[in-house]
Amino acid sequence: MAIQLDLTNCKDETTFKQLTGHDFKAVIALTGVYAVYTYDELAEGEGVLISTPNPFEAHILIMHEGLELTRIIDYNAQTIMNISFKLKKQRAGTGTLVLIEQILAAEKENFGQLTCNAIGGEYEPLFNGYSTWGKLGFSIVNNKLSKAIGIPSLDRYNKLLEQHGIPSMPIHELLAAKNIICTNGNIIKSGEDFWNAPGNGFPWSGAFDTGKGSVNRAILCAYINRKIEQLETELAKHQTEANLLSTLHNKNRLEQKIREIKQQINILSEKRCLLA
């Protein structure tokens, strides 16, 4: 029987280590949640549930202040499967920071690969993982899961591009591409709009090599660079507006926004250095 552990009951930490040989806090670090909450904050919150079906695997569910994520840690394969990630209240860049924290924790603990189920499109219009995971560096792959539920993910993706005359390119390039010249003579103005259009984008299986210098980390770093550039443009705009405002209330509101953007830029810049 799986042992259910609850972080709000700290005596279970010893039980977990006896069973698996692994440190409780280090296992939670592999989820990436420490990017937004400390261990102590989680311990005082709604809870962290860990199921250990065997000594080599941990299933983790974290629910805290509107954040919910599920991970499967496989110690034998040294992989982490990202099952789900939800935020009831969207906070700018939270998902990116959680992923970066997870990659760094995985590297530290010698976990070579993250996997994901990129949900969205088709019958899952409320989810955007099928687009977001690609932007953040995950590669579409064929695996047992994608084969079991139908056409393997990478095969299906390549077939989609071929059907529309789109030159072969990985998902992150498609999502960033503009004015794609197709072999059938058509021009697709936005790769992201094409992917998000009904009937095109679909749920897929993804993988991320956590090793230093990997292609996936390079894609993520490039994404961070673009986000920093966007934030710097937004910052300059708000600073100009603040200088022109005479109403104290509106000026204070803008200055608060400026501080928040500066903080985001500083955090992303710091994380980018760690990833590179």
C-alpha positions in Angstrom: 0.0 0.0 0.0 1.3 3.5 -0.9 2.2 5.6 2.1 0.5 9.0 2.1 2.6 11.7 3.6 1.4 15.2 4.5 3.9 18.0 4.9 1.7 19.5 7.6 2.6 16.5 9.7 6.4 16.9 9.9 7.0 13.6 11.6 6.4 11.9 8.2 9.7 13.3 6.9 11.6 10.6 8.8 9.2 7.9 7.5 9.8 9.1 3.9 13.6 9.0 4.2 13.5 5.6 5.8 11.4 4.3 2.9 13.1 5.9 0.0 16.5 7.0 1.2 15.8 10.6 0.0 15.5 13.9 1.8 11.9 15.2 2.0 12.8 18.8 1.2 15.0 17.9 -1.7 12.2 15.8 -3.3 9.8 18.8 -3.1 12.5 21.0 -4.7 12.3 18.8 -7.8 8.8 20.1 -8.4 10.1 23.7 -8.8 7.7 25.1 -6.2 10.4 26.8 -4.2 10.5 29.4 -6.9 7.3 30.9 -5.3 7.0 29.3 -1.8 9.4 28.3 0.9 9.3 24.9 2.6 8.0 26.5 5.8 5.2 28.4 3.9 4.1 25.1 2.3 4.2 23.4 5.7 1.8 26.0 7.1 -0.5 25.9 4.1 -3.0 23.6 2.5 -0.6 20.7 2.2 1.8 18.7 0.1 0.8 15.1 -0.5 3.4 12.5 -1.5 2.5 9.0 -2.5 5.3 6.4 -2.7 4.1 3.3 -4.6 7.6 1.9 -4.3 11.0 3.1 -2.9 12.0 4.3 -6.4 9.1 6.6 -7.2 7.3 9.5 -5.6 4.0 11.1 -6.7 3.7 14.6 -5.5 0.6 16.9 -5.3 1.0 20.4 -4.0 -1.9 22.7 -3.3 -1.1 26.1 -1.9 -2.8 29.5 -2.3 -4.4 28.8 -5.6 -1.4 27.0 -7.0 -1.7 23.3 -7.8 0.9 21.1 -9.4 1.4 17.3 -9.8 4.8 15.6 -10.4 6.0 12.0 -10.7 9.7 11.6 -9.6 11.3 8.5 -11.0 14.6 7.7 -9.2 15.5 4.8 -11.4 15.2 6.6 -14.7 16.3 9.9 -13.1 13.4 11.7 -14.8 10.6 14.0 -13.6 7.2 13.9 -15.2 5.3 17.2 -15.0 1.7 16.0 -15.0 -0.2 19.3 -14.3 0.3 22.9 -13.3 -2.5 25.3 -12.5 -2.8 28.8 -11.1 -6.2 30.1 -10.1 -4.9 33.6 -10.2 -2.4 34.2 -13.0 0.8 35.9 -11.8 3.2 37.2 -14.4 6.0 34.7 -15.1 5.2 32.3 -12.3 5.2 29.2 -14.6 8.6 30.2 -16.1 10.2 30.7 -12.7 8.8 27.3 -11.4 10.3 25.6 -14.5 13.7 27.3 -14.1 13.8 26.3 -10.4 12.9 22.7 -11.3 15.6 22.5 -13.9 18.3 23.8 -11.5 17.1 21.3 -8.8 17.1 18.5 -11.3 20.6 19.3 -12.4 21.8 19.4 -8.8 20.2 16.0 -8.1 21.4 14.5 -11.4 18.0 14.1 -13.0 18.7 14.3 -16.7 15.2 14.8 -18.1 11.9 16.4 -17.5 8.8 15.2 -19.4 5.4 16.8 -19.8 1.9 16.3 -21.1 1.3 19.5 -23.0 -2.5 19.8 -22.8 -4.6 22.2 -24.8 -6.1 22.7 -28.3 -8.7 20.4 -29.7 -10.9 19.2 -26.8 -9.0 21.1 -24.1 -9.6 24.8 -24.9 -9.2 25.9 -21.3 -5.5 24.8 -21.1 -2.6 26.4 -22.9 0.2 23.9 -22.1 0.3 22.8 -25.8 1.6 26.2 -26.6 3.4 27.3 -23.4 5.6 24.2 -22.9 6.9 24.6 -26.5 7.9 28.2 -25.9 9.7 27.2 -22.7 11.9 24.8 -24.5 10.2 21.4 -24.4 10.6 19.3 -27.5 7.8 17.2 -29.0 8.6 13.5 -28.7 7.2 10.2 -29.5 6.8 8.1 -26.4 4.7 5.2 -25.0 1.9 7.5 -23.8 1.5 9.4 -27.1 1.5 6.1 -29.0 -1.1 4.6 -26.6 -3.6 7.4 -27.2 -3.2 7.6 -31.0 -0.7 9.0 -33.4 2.7 9.5 -31.7 3.2 13.2 -30.9 6.2 14.0 -33.1 4.9 12.1 -36.1 1.6 13.9 -35.8 3.3 17.3 -35.6 5.5 16.6 -38.6 2.5 15.4 -40.6 0.6 18.7 -39.7 3.5 20.8 -41.1 3.7 18.7 -44.2 0.0 18.9 -44.9 0.1 22.7 -44.8 3.4 23.0 -46.7 5.2 24.4 -43.7 9.0 23.9 -43.8 10.2 21.5 -41.1 10.9 23.2 -37.8 10.7 22.4 -34.1 7.7 23.7 -32.1 9.4 26.6 -30.5 10.4 28.0 -33.9 6.9 27.6 -35.2 5.5 29.5 -32.3 7.9 32.4 -32.9 7.8 32.4 -36.7 6.3 35.2 -38.8 5.4 35.3 -42.5 6.1 31.6 -43.1 6.5 30.9 -46.8 4.8 27.5 -47.5 5.6 25.1 -50.3 2.0 25.4 -51.6 2.4 29.2 -52.1 0.6 30.3 -49.0 2.1 32.7 -46.4 1.3 32.1 -42.8 1.6 35.5 -41.0 2.0 34.0 -37.5 3.1 30.5 -36.6 1.5 30.9 -33.1 -1.8 31.9 -34.6 -1.7 29.0 -36.9 -1.0 26.6 -34.1 -3.7 28.0 -31.9 -6.3 27.9 -34.7 -9.0 25.2 -34.3 -8.0 21.9 -35.9 -4.2 22.6 -35.9 -2.7 22.5 -32.4 -3.1 19.4 -30.3 -2.0 17.9 -27.0 1.5 16.4 -27.1 4.2 14.6 -25.1 7.3 16.6 -24.4 10.8 16.2 -23.1 13.5 18.6 -21.7 17.2 17.8 -21.4 18.2 19.5 -18.1 22.0 19.2 -18.8 24.2 22.2 -19.1 24.5 23.3 -22.7 21.4 21.4 -23.9 19.3 22.6 -26.8 16.3 22.8 -24.5 18.1 25.1 -22.0 19.3 27.3 -24.9 15.7 27.6 -26.1 14.5 28.6 -22.6 17.3 31.2 -22.3 16.3 32.7 -25.6 12.7 32.9 -24.4 13.9 34.6 -21.2 15.9 37.1 -23.3 12.7 38.0 -25.2 10.7 38.4 -22.0 13.3 40.7 -20.5 13.3 42.8 -23.7 9.5 43.0 -23.5 9.6 44.0 -19.8 12.3 46.6 -20.5 10.0 48.1 -23.2 7.1 48.1 -20.9 9.2 49.7 -18.1 10.4 52.5 -20.4 6.8 53.2 -21.3 5.6 53.4 -17.7 8.6 55.6 -16.7 7.7 58.1 -19.4 4.0 58.1 -18.3 5.0 58.6 -14.7 7.1 61.6 -15.5 4.1 63.2 -17.3 1.6 62.6 -14.6 0.6 65.3 -12.2 -2.0 63.3 -10.1 -0.2 61.8 -7.1 -2.6 58.8 -6.9 -2.0 57.8 -10.5 1.8 58.4 -10.2 2.0 56.2 -7.1 0.2 53.5 -8.9 2.5 53.6 -11.9 5.6 53.7 -9.7 4.4 50.6 -7.9 4.1 48.9 -11.4 7.6 50.1 -12.3 9.0 48.5 -9.1 7.3 45.3 -10.0 8.6 45.2 -13.5 12.1 46.0 -12.3 11.9 43.1 -9.9 10.8 40.7 -12.6 13.7 41.8 -14.8 16.2 41.3 -12.0 14.8 37.8 -11.2 14.8 36.7 -14.8 18.3 38.1 -15.4 19.6 36.2 -12.4 17.9 32.9 -13.4 19.2 33.3 -17.0 22.8 33.4 -15.7 22.2 30.2 -13.7 20.7 28.4 -16.7 23.4 29.5 -19.2 
